[in-house]
Amino acid sequence: MDITLHFCQGNLRSKKFYDAKYDGLVDTIFQLPFSGFFMEFDAEKYCNFSLLEKRQGQKIVLGLVNTQSDELEDKEVLLKRLEEANKHVDPKQICIATPMRFCLNRSRKFNQRRRTVA
């Protein structure tokens, strides 16, 4: 059984709880006793995939799709993020997901559903 930890920037009424990069946290994060981590890499400023080299064999689930925007991201942008992550992590250790901050705001529910299906 894998026990994982999800690092969430939060989502309350489509707003983040905090806006921080992983740079200062990874040394501590990858010392935690979990077999995997769910981490959001859905905006360019968070996409320092070289930090993943500090993992100690843990699996990583990358949240690459930005669910905070109403615009669909270009497929090439998402593929570029995945290719960059593959330079730093064995592809067998990577899973892909949308970030977990699906909206709790009723006005955006339809949009999130449409984006997930698209």
Number of C-alpha atoms within 10 A of each C-alpha: 4 8 9 17 16 14 14 15 17 16 17 12 12 18 14 13 11 10 8 11 15 18 12 10 11 16 13 8 16 19 11 14 11 14 16 22 20 20 23 25 24 20 13 10 9 16 17 16 19 14 17 17 15 15 17 12 13 18 21 23 22 22 20 24 25 21 22 18 13 12 10 13 15 9 9 9 13 15 12 11 20 18 12 15 22 16 13 15 20 12 14 9 13 17 12 14 14 18 23 19 19 19 21 13 13 10 11 17 13 12 15 17 12 12 17 13 6 7
